[in-house]
Amino acid sequence: MRILFVGDPYCVHSSRWIHQLRDTGWDIHLFDPTNALIHLELEGITLHTGWKKKDVPRGTRVCSRWPFTRGRHFLQRRLPMLWSRILPPPEERLARLIEQLSPDCVHSLGLRDYATPVVRAAEQLDGGLEVPWIFSCRGSDIFYFRRTPQEVDAIRKVLAGCDYFLANCERDVSLAGEYGLRGEVLGLFQGGGGYPVDEMVAECPPGPPSARKAVAVKGLETVLGRALLTIEALRRCADLLQDHRILFHQCRPETVEAAEQFSRDTGIEIEILPRVHYRKVWSYFGRARLSIAVSLSDGIPNAMLESMIMGALPIQTDPGGATAEWIEDDTNGLLVPPDDADAVASAIRRGLQDDALVDEAAEINRRLARERLDYEMVRDRVIEMYHRVVDR
């Protein structure tokens, strides 16, 4: 089987999804419209990108339009017409690649940069896209980006053109129907596939999660992320956190600055996690009693699932009801609004004081993970899914 993915070669979720197929013997290709770096676990595939890359993973072959790591900026500035011939628009390169490879299916890992080029490439192909096209919807692809007419138009074109649809939550399946999905829904899958649940649980420190003295905080302060509001909520709980360490992950500079100021003002220890391998992040969740992530939009966050496996009580926002597909409020986690620091602080206080909630939630969440996230089970479902698509 030959699969042509369209996605970000540096995205950990795309890398983990493709990694599931490494032992199938299939011919795996990845087209990168954005010319990103390469994730080191993206092994044994053929990457089609704009220019040559450094630090290529083992067994990965890179096919680049510009065969050097340097010189492109000079050509872009000084000889733009020549550069446009060397590196045509993504949809043009993708159309040529589809004709060259004749893949058994095309799979877009995300909407904005990775599905729209497929729509445009199909318009350039005689007879259109004559192979099955799968579109994987990421957490905010429809829920958040449907806010402007231009984005809605792009969403509708993708949903009208794809043959098959994947999402990680029922919310997005429902939204896809509202915005004109014509293809078949193949099911719910996490964007990075499954997890080695028992292996992860075995790495947790001994003792109940309620005995842990750390709190993990997602540090993204963006259009969607609300790390600064989270820090304000933590400030309102400083009396209960004096013997705890706050672990910040996925931080932007503004979050680091605010976290350091919080530590100076309160005396509470903090740790800013560097950019590390995702398995290393799992170990940080294994040290945490609570895992807090406040955002305006998301689907089913991978970090939330990882913290649930590792026994940390999730305190999460619930955009459009997606998180509630995994978390029952006050049972195996706490759901909070994205714009109310008092409500987030109240949930943090509850999580710090209610040992029974923390320990019972950990048991529930690990059972859910074994039932729904086991790596081998998910991998088998993924492989069967591709056979369904290609063998029809």
C-alpha positions in Angstrom: 0.0 0.0 0.0 1.2 3.5 -0.8 -0.1 6.4 1.3 0.6 10.0 0.6 0.3 12.1 3.8 0.0 15.9 3.6 1.1 17.3 6.9 3.7 18.9 9.2 6.9 16.8 9.5 7.8 18.5 12.7 4.5 18.0 14.5 4.8 15.4 17.2 1.2 14.2 16.6 1.7 13.7 12.9 5.0 11.9 13.6 3.3 9.6 16.1 0.4 8.8 13.8 2.8 7.9 10.9 5.0 6.0 13.3 2.1 3.5 13.9 2.7 2.3 10.3 6.4 1.7 10.5 6.2 -2.2 10.5 3.5 -2.6 7.9 5.9 -2.6 4.9 3.8 0.1 3.2 5.3 2.8 1.1 4.8 6.0 3.2 5.3 9.4 1.7 4.8 12.8 3.4 4.3 16.0 1.5 5.2 19.1 3.5 3.6 22.3 2.1 5.2 24.6 4.7 8.9 23.4 4.5 9.2 22.7 8.2 11.9 20.9 10.1 11.7 17.1 10.6 10.7 15.3 13.8 13.4 12.9 14.8 11.0 9.9 15.0 9.7 10.4 11.5 11.8 7.4 10.3 11.6 5.2 7.3 9.5 7.4 5.0 10.0 9.6 2.0 9.6 13.3 2.7 8.8 15.7 -0.2 9.6 19.3 0.8 10.9 22.6 -0.5 14.6 22.5 0.4 17.2 20.2 1.8 17.1 19.7 5.6 19.7 19.0 8.3 19.2 16.3 11.0 17.3 13.8 8.8 16.0 10.8 10.8 17.4 7.3 10.1 15.9 5.7 7.0 14.1 8.8 5.9 14.7 9.9 2.3 14.2 13.6 1.6 13.2 14.8 -1.9 13.6 18.5 -2.0 13.1 21.0 -4.8 16.1 23.1 -3.7 19.0 20.6 -3.0 20.9 22.9 -0.6 20.3 24.0 3.0 21.4 27.6 2.1 20.8 30.1 -0.6 17.1 30.1 -0.7 16.7 33.5 1.0 19.0 35.1 -1.5 17.0 33.8 -4.4 13.7 34.7 -2.8 14.9 38.3 -2.4 17.0 38.9 -5.4 15.5 36.5 -8.1 11.9 35.9 -7.1 10.8 34.9 -10.6 13.5 32.2 -10.7 12.7 31.1 -7.1 9.0 30.7 -8.0 10.0 28.3 -10.8 12.3 26.3 -8.5 9.6 26.2 -5.8 6.1 26.5 -7.3 3.0 26.9 -5.0 2.2 23.9 -2.8 -0.9 22.8 -4.7 1.1 22.7 -8.0 3.8 20.6 -6.5 1.3 18.3 -4.8 -0.6 17.8 -8.1 2.6 16.7 -9.8 3.5 14.4 -6.9 0.1 12.7 -7.0 0.5 12.1 -10.7 4.0 10.8 -10.1 3.3 8.5 -7.2 -0.2 7.2 -8.0 -0.9 6.7 -4.2 -3.6 4.3 -3.0 -4.9 7.2 -0.8 -4.1 10.7 0.3 -4.4 11.6 3.9 -4.4 15.3 5.2 -3.3 15.7 8.8 -5.1 18.9 9.6 -7.1 21.5 7.7 -5.6 24.9 7.1 -2.2 24.2 5.5 -2.7 20.5 4.8 -6.2 20.0 3.4 -6.7 23.2 1.4 -3.7 22.3 -0.9 -5.4 19.0 -1.7 -8.6 20.9 -2.9 -6.5 23.1 -5.1 -4.3 20.3 -6.4 -7.5 18.4 -7.4 -8.5 21.3 -9.5 -5.2 21.1 -11.5 -5.5 17.3 -12.1 -7.3 16.0 -15.2 -10.3 14.2 -13.8 -9.8 15.6 -10.4 -8.4 13.6 -7.5 -9.0 10.0 -8.5 -7.8 8.4 -5.3 -9.5 8.3 -1.9 -8.9 11.3 0.2 -9.0 11.2 4.1 -9.1 14.4 6.1 -8.2 14.3 9.8 -9.7 17.2 11.7 -7.6 18.7 14.4 -9.1 20.2 17.6 -9.7 23.8 16.4 -9.9 23.2 12.7 -13.7 23.7 12.5 -14.8 24.7 16.0 -12.7 27.8 16.2 -11.8 28.7 12.6 -15.5 28.8 11.5 -15.6 32.3 12.9 -14.9 34.2 9.6 -16.6 33.8 6.2 -13.3 33.2 4.5 -12.5 30.3 6.9 -16.0 28.9 6.6 -15.5 28.8 2.8 -12.3 26.9 3.1 -13.9 24.4 5.6 -16.9 23.8 3.3 -14.6 23.1 0.3 -12.6 20.6 2.2 -15.6 18.8 3.7 -17.3 18.7 0.3 -14.2 17.3 -1.3 -12.9 14.7 1.1 -14.1 11.1 0.8 -13.4 10.1 4.4 -13.4 12.1 7.7 -11.6 11.5 11.0 -12.0 13.5 14.2 -11.0 13.1 17.8 -14.3 14.1 19.3 -18.1 13.7 18.5 -18.4 17.5 18.6 -16.4 17.8 15.4 -18.3 15.0 13.7 -21.5 16.9 14.3 -19.9 20.2 13.1 -18.6 18.6 10.0 -22.1 17.5 9.1 -23.4 21.1 9.6 -20.7 22.4 7.3 -21.4 20.1 4.4 -19.4 16.9 4.9 -20.2 14.5 2.1 -17.7 11.8 2.9 -17.9 8.9 5.3 -17.0 9.2 9.0 -14.4 6.6 9.7 -14.5 7.0 13.5 -12.8 8.8 16.4 -9.0 8.7 16.6 -6.5 10.7 18.6 -4.2 12.7 16.3 -1.2 10.9 17.6 -2.7 7.4 17.8 -2.7 5.3 21.0 -0.4 5.1 24.1 1.5 2.3 25.8 -0.7 2.7 28.8 0.7 0.0 31.1 4.2 1.0 30.3 3.4 4.6 31.2 1.6 3.7 34.5 4.6 1.6 35.5 6.8 4.6 35.3 4.7 6.6 37.8 6.3 7.0 41.3 4.9 4.7 44.0 2.1 5.9 46.2 -1.3 7.5 45.5 -1.4 10.6 43.2 -2.8 12.6 46.1 0.6 12.3 47.8 2.3 14.2 45.0 3.6 17.7 45.6 3.5 19.2 42.1 1.1 20.8 39.7 1.5 20.7 35.9 0.4 23.7 33.9 0.1 24.1 30.2 2.0 27.3 29.5 0.6 28.4 26.1 -0.5 32.0 26.0 -1.9 32.5 22.5 -5.1 33.5 20.8 -6.5 30.2 22.2 -4.3 29.5 25.2 -5.0 31.1 28.6 -1.8 30.5 30.6 -1.7 33.9 32.1 -5.2 33.5 33.5 -4.1 30.1 34.9 -1.2 31.8 36.7 -3.6 34.4 38.2 -5.8 31.5 39.5 -2.7 29.9 41.0 -1.8 33.2 42.7 -5.3 33.1 44.4 -4.4 29.6 45.8 -0.9 30.5 47.0 -1.8 29.6 50.6 -2.3 25.9 49.6 0.7 25.7 47.2 3.6 26.6 49.5 4.9 23.1 49.6 4.2 22.4 45.9 6.3 22.9 42.8 4.5 24.2 39.7 5.7 22.5 36.4 5.1 24.7 33.4 5.2 23.0 29.9 4.8 24.3 26.4 5.7 27.8 27.5 5.9 31.0 25.5 8.2 33.9 26.7 5.4 35.8 28.2 4.4 32.8 30.3 7.9 32.3 31.5 8.1 36.0 32.6 4.7 35.8 34.4 5.6 32.4 36.0 8.9 33.8 37.4 7.1 36.9 38.7 4.6 34.6 40.4 7.4 32.7 42.1 9.1 35.8 43.3 5.9 37.2 44.7 4.7 34.0 46.4 7.8 32.1 47.2 6.4 29.0 45.4 8.9 27.0 43.4 8.4 26.7 39.7 10.1 24.7 37.0 10.0 25.7 33.3 10.1 22.5 31.3 12.5 22.8 28.3 11.5 21.5 24.9 12.0 17.7 25.5 10.9 14.4 23.9 7.2 13.8 24.5 8.0 10.7 26.6 9.9 13.0 29.0 6.8 15.2 29.4 4.9 12.1 30.5 7.2 11.7 33.4 6.4 15.2 34.5 2.7 14.4 34.6 3.6 11.4 36.7 5.0 13.8 39.3 1.9 16.0 39.4 -1.2 15.8 41.5 -3.1 18.2 39.2 -2.7 19.0 35.5 -4.3 22.3 34.4 -5.0 23.5 30.9 -7.2 26.5 30.1 -7.9 27.3 26.5 -10.6 28.9 24.4 -10.7 26.1 21.8 -9.4 22.6 21.5 -10.6 19.1 20.7 -9.5 16.2 23.0 -6.0 17.5 24.1 -3.3 14.9 24.0 -1.7 16.4 27.1 -4.9 15.9 29.0 -5.0 12.2 28.0 -1.4 11.8 29.0 -1.9 13.4 32.4 -5.0 11.1 32.9 -2.9 8.0 32.2 -0.2 9.3 34.6 -2.6 9.8 37.4 -2.8 13.6 37.5 -6.3 15.1 38.1 -7.2 17.0 34.9 -8.6 20.6 35.4 -9.7 21.5 31.9 -11.8 23.8 29.8 -14.6 22.2 27.8 -14.8 23.9 24.4 -18.1 23.0 22.8 -18.5 20.0 25.0 -15.5 18.1 23.6 -13.7 17.5 26.9 -16.9 16.2 28.5 -16.7 13.2 26.2 -13.8 12.1 28.4 -14.3 13.9 31.7 -17.3 13.8 34.0 -17.1 16.9 36.1 -16.4 16.2 39.8 -15.9 12.5 39.0 -12.7 12.0 37.0 -11.7 15.7 36.5 -12.9 19.2 36.9 -14.2 21.3 34.1 -13.7 25.1 34.1 -14.6 28.1 31.9 -11.8 29.7 29.9 -12.3 33.3 31.1 -13.0 33.1 34.9 -9.9 33.1 37.1 -12.1 32.7 40.2 -13.7 29.5 38.8 -10.3 28.1 37.9 -8.9 29.0 41.4 -11.9 27.2 43.0 -11.2 24.1 41.0 -7.5 24.2 41.9 -8.5 24.5 45.6 -10.8 21.5 45.3 -8.1 19.5 43.6 -5.5 20.3 46.2 -7.8 19.5 49.2 -9.9 16.5 48.0 -7.6 13.5 48.2 -10.4 11.0 47.5 -11.3 12.8 44.3 -7.7 12.8 43.0 -7.1 9.1 43.8 -10.5 7.8 42.5 -10.2 9.9 39.4 -6.8 8.3 38.7 -8.3 4.8 38.8 -11.2 5.8 36.5 -8.9 7.5 34.0 -6.5 4.6 33.8 -9.4 2.2 33.1 -10.7 4.6 30.4 -7.2 4.8 28.9 -6.8 1.0 28.8 -10.2 0.6 27.1 -9.8 3.4 24.5 -6.2 4.4 24.1 -4.1 1.2 24.2 -1.4 1.5 21.5 -1.8 -1.9 19.9 -5.5 -1.7 19.9 -5.5 1.7 18.3 -2.8 0.7 15.8 -4.9 -2.3 14.7 -7.9 -0.1 14.2 -5.8 2.4 12.1 -4.4 -0.3 9.8 -7.9 -1.8 9.4 -9.2 1.6 8.5 -6.7 2.1 5.7 -7.5 -1.3 4.3 -11.2 -0.4 4.3 -10.5 2.8 2.4 -8.1 1.3 -0.2 -9.8 -2.1 -0.8 -13.2 -0.6 -1.7 
